[in-house]
Amino acid sequence: MNKTASGANSCGARLKDAREKARLTQEEVSTRLKMPVRVIRSLESDDWQEGSPVFVRGQLRSYARLLGIDIEPELVRAGVSEVAPSTLVSHTHTPRYQRLFEQATRRAVYIAITAVIAVPVWLATRPHLSNVPDIQSLEVPAIVTAPTGPAEPAATVAAPQRTPVIASMGSLRSPATVETTGLSLSFTGDSWMQVFAPDGRMIEQGLLGNGEQRDFGQQEIGRVVLGNVSAVDVRRNGRSVDLAPFSRANVARFTLSSDGSLAPVVD
């Protein structure tokens, strides 16, 4: 694959700019995407000589999803967009009468093999079947039981009485409603996340996809960094939070104070 023209609008330039805005190093991106660092450098420098178009296209899209940007227009200009599958052309033709003859031959062989197996078995078992006596012609002797004495009347057993069960008509108390406290993150698309404790310790980080959710207590976290903000729904104490005041280049950074209020990260 030829090297694309360098410039601010190239795939590599956009990826590098988005990575620097997200404050990620090439080594961190390599760890998250499970790609060698040399591949990350090649993608950012638009040097795609090492891989085939299919693999390069997949690597570029994975990198873009991690940073929350869209590079499809650049892929089209660079010539690494979707490639149409090759059309298969058959160079052999079997006449219809030949196909019918082959099908009839296979069926005839199947019938012949079945007859060779089934006929000897039937001939071998026929004499034994003819010697089986008729069950209706067999006489079964009657079994006579002598009486042992006058029949005694059966003892009358009184049926146990059941105590009626009276259902209570009192109203049932509904369980108390539990308020959701803390911070809830619901993901509707691919986004990377970093969550730090109030003492600066890393709690969790990684790339999350559609349908995943993370819940944290109010006292557990101190700072949060989210990529691809448009794919994340943040709720505090059950209420949706607008991330626009804390977002820049589709990356949100905010802190959570002890009283539960959100504030932007001060550089």
N, C-alpha and C positions, 0 to 999 in steps of 0.2 A: 504494500500500500504506500502511495507516495506521501511525502510529508506535506501537510497543509500549510498554506501561507500564514506567516506569523502576523499577529495584530490583536487589537483589543477585542475583536469579535470572534476569534477562533475558540474552539472547544477548550484547548489547554489553558488559554488566557482566562476564560470565564471560570474554569475549575480552580485555578490557582488563586484568583481574586476572591472567590467565595470561600476557599479554605482559609485564607489569611483573615478575612472578616470574621470567620467562625473561631479564629484563634486556635487552629489546629496545625500541628506539624505534619510533615510527610510521613514520619514514623507512626504517628497516631492513626492517620488515615490507613496506612498499610496494615496496622493491627486490626482495625475495625472491619476492613474489607477483605482481610486475609489475602492480600496481594503483596508481592515483593516490593521493596522501596523503589527499585529500579523501574518497575512498571509504573508506579505513581509518577516518577520523574518523567518518564517517556510520555505519559498521557498529558502532563502539564506542558511539556515542550512540543507537543504535536508531532512527536517522532514515533510513528506507528509501523516501523519496518519489521519489527520482530514478530507480530501476531497476524493472524488472518483477519479479514474484515468482520467475520462473525464474532470472534473472541474480542476484538477491539471494541466493537459496538456494544457488547455486553458489559465490558469493563467501564466504558465511558458512562453508560446509563446507571450502573451501580454507583459510581463516584458521584454522579449528579443527584441521585436519590438521597445519598448520604448528606449532601450539602443543601438539599431542598431547592434545586434550581432545575430549569427546563432547558436542555441543549438540543432539542430535536431540530430546530432550524439550522443550527451549526452543523449537525450531522448530515443533513441533506446537502448543504453547500460543500461539505468535505467529501461527499461521495461514499459515506458509510451508512446510508439509510437502508431500509429493508430491501433485500435482493429477491427478485421473483424466482420461484423454483423452476428448475429445468423441466421442459416438456419431454415426457417419455414417448418414444416412437418405436413401435414394434416393427421389426424387420422380417418377421416370419409370419406366415399365414397358413392355417390348417383348413382345408376344405370341409364343408359341413358334412358331406357323406362319410369322410374319414373319421370325424368326431363321433358320428352315430355308430359307425362300425366298431370303434374302440369301446364305446359304452356298452354295446350289445355283447361284445367279447368278454368284457369284465363281468357282466351279469351271468353269462353262461358259465364261466369258470367258477363263480361263487356258488351257483346252483349245483354244479357237478361235485364240488368239494363237499357241500352239505349232504348230498346224496351218498357219497362214498362213506361218510362218517355215520349218518343216521340209519341207513338200510341194514348194515351188519348188526347194529345194536338192536334194532327192532326184531330181526330174525333170531337173535340169540335169546331174547326175553319172551318170545311168543310161546314156546312149550311150557314155560313156567306159568304163564298167565292162564293157559287152558286147563291146568290142574288145580286151580283154586276152586274149592267147593262153594256152592251157592249158600249164602248166609241164611236165606229164608227156609232152606230145606233142613237145616239143623234143628233138632229137637232139644229144647231146654227143659230139664226136669223141674217140676214144680217144687217149690220149697214150702213145706208145711210146718207151721210152728204150733206146738201143742200148748194148750192153755195151762198156765201155772197156778191159777186160782181165780177167785172172783175179783172182778175189777174193782179197785177202790176209787171212790170219787176223789177227784183232784181237789186239793186244798185251795180254798179261796184266799188269794193274796190281795190285801187291800192296797190300792194304788196310793203312793205317797202324795200328800197334799203339798202343793206349791204355794209358797208365800207370794202374794202379788207384789209386784214392784211398781212403785208410784214414782213417775218421773217428776223431777222438780221443774216448776214453771218459772223459777226466778230468772232474771236476766243475767246473761254472762258478761263478765267484765272484759273489755277488749284490752289486749296488751298495750303497755305504754309505748308511745312512739319514741324511737331512739333517734336523736339528732345526729347527723353526720358531721363530725368535726374534723378539721384538718384540710389537706389538699388532695384532690383527685385529678389524675391525668388520664384522659381517654383519647386513643389514637385512631384516626380514620384513614390514615395513610402512613407511608414510611417516614420516620423521623428519628433523629438521634437525641439522646437525653443524657444530662449529667445532673445528679442531685448530691448536694453537700450538706453535712451536718452543721449545726451552729458553730462547732469548733474547727470547721474547715475540712474535716475528714470526709473522703468520698464514700457515699452510701451506695450509689448504683449508677452505672453508665452503660450505654449500649444503643443498638439500632433496633427500634420497635416498629411493628407493622400494624396493619388494619385490624381492628377488633381487640387489641391489647389494652390493658388498663393497669395503672399503678396508683395505690393509695398510701398516703403518709400522714402520720399524726402531726398535730400542730407544733408540738415541741421537738419533733424529730429532725426537721430540715431547717437550714438557714439560707441556702442559695440554690437556685435552679437555672439551668441553661437548656433551652429547647431549640432544635433545628426544624425547619419546615413548619413554621408556626401555624400555617393555614390547615395543617392536618392534625392539630392537637386541640382538644377541648379541655380547658382548665376550669375546675370548680373548687371554690373555697367555702367550706361549710354548706355544701349543697347548692351554691349559687355560682352561675357562670361568671368568669372573670375575663374582661377585655384586655388582651395582651398588647394592643396597639401602643400604649404608653411605654412599654418595656421592650419593644421590638425594633430591630434594625437589620436590614438586608435579610429579612425572613428568619432572623434568629432572635429569640427572646431571652433576656437575662433579668432576673429579679430576685429579691431577697424576701424572706418571710420573717417578720418580727415576732416577738413573744406574744403580742396581742392578736396575731393572725393577719395583720395588714400587710399588703404587698408594696414594695418600693423598688425602683430601678437600681441596678448595680452601678455604683460610682467607681469609674476607672481611676 
